[in-house]
Amino acid sequence: MLPDARRSALAGAAFAAALLCVVALLRGGLDLVFLAVALAAIPVAGLLGRRSERAPRSETGTTGPGRPAIAEALLANIPDPVILIDRRVVVIEANAAARALMPNLKLRHPLSFALRAPDVLDGIEEVLRSGQPLKTAYATRVPTERVFEVQIGALPMPAPNGGPAPAGAGQPNVVLFLRDLTSARRLETMRVDFVANASHELRTPLASLVGFIETLQGPARNDTSARERFLAIMLSQAQRMTRLIDDLLSLSRIELREHVVPTQVVDLGPIARQMVETQSALASERGVRIAFEAEAGRYPVLGERDELMRVVENLVENAVKYGGGTVRVGLARAQDDRRGAAQIELVVQDDGPGIAPEHIPRLTERFYRVDVASSRQQGGTGLGLAIVKHTLNRHRGRLTIESTVDAGTTVRVSLPAQEDGPP
């Protein structure tokens, strides 16, 4: 047992180090060197390895290990993943963010069991050899693409009891701090893509507007019938540009947050029913019948209501515009064949001309159209299914498209069921 004075000193050092970490976070970043210095001040073995130990209450009413417990709680709530490993690359400690990022991460297991990134593992070896900090990159592809900057630094570990260091204890251990750069990278990509796509797709309607304006200012200045005809076309082109810009902005916002899983529980049943009713007017104009089928009950999923409404709206609208005949919209509960998990399945089926097999893999690409002229005539922007795909990626769902020429198309959306949703 440590003397009370030393215990209080260690507790104070731990508490101060944790506060330094939090202050650094509030200042807008957590520098690796600062983190290493702060963590070095924490008696890690005494703080993390002796959690069950409790000191008696002092005369002032404050408990000795209260401060270490607070310090540990502060460190656990650092929003970025932090992992501490020893010289054998075995995990000593990891905060909640690290465990959420790497579900296979376990204490006293090699880091390579959970992190299969050659650049990071090679960087750890280099830090152990040289003792100098370095930075490298780490990217995940599943369930969504995320990019991290990994800061690796050497961290000497103190002896567990504050006494003489055991053999080999002076050798450096390693701390890994992962800074999430996904949002910054997505924002940069979004800006570049928006400029490229907008400039390409807006060129045609803008050229049409300029041509009609020049005609109205010149030869058709006093031609009433031509003016009315040209103004109607100009209005149509302006509306097309508005839809295009709205879809580009919507797609960019979704891609920017694609790696953030929704936490709100919503019922997909009322959303699907509302979107079917909304599209009924368009269906009546085109002589299309919409049938909605769903068993009684709730269909709870984790999601953003507005984004899921956009998914259903795009799928039903596509079926009405390009399918025809009878559009059947169904909602049912199912089981994931691969994982056995409960799923909510939305199916949109039409009796239209169908889609050739070579087009199906590319339908979710930006601006890809099976028939460019028909799509533009129908007011399509070529972004609807791209929005659906990225929205489902964020909601951890799947999109399946099946089609047979002259026999219709079936679009199937599967989302993880949330059985604990509110009534």
Buried (B, 14 or more C-beta within 10 A) or exposed (E): EBEEEEBBBBBBBBBBBBBBBBEBBEEEEBBBEBBBBBBBBBBBBBBBEBEEEEBEEEEEEEBBBBBBBBBBEBBBBBEBBBBBBBBEBBBBBBBBBBBEBBEEBBEEEBBBEBBEBEEBBEBBEBBBEEEEBBEBEBEBEEEBBBBBBBBBBBBEBBBBBBEEEEEEBEBBBBBBBBBBBBBEBBEEEBEEBBEEBBEEBBEEBBEBBEEBEEBBEEEBEEEEEBBEEBEEEBEEBBEBBEBBBEBBEBBBBBBBBBBEEBEEBBBBBEBBBEBBEBBBEBBEEEEBBBEBEBEEEBBBBBBBBEBBBBBBBBBBBBBBBBBBBBBBBBBEEBEBEEEEEEBBBBBBBBBBBBBEEEBBEEBBEBBBBBBEEEBBEBEBBBBBBBBBBBBBBBBBBBBEBEBEEEEBBBBBBBBBBBEEBEE
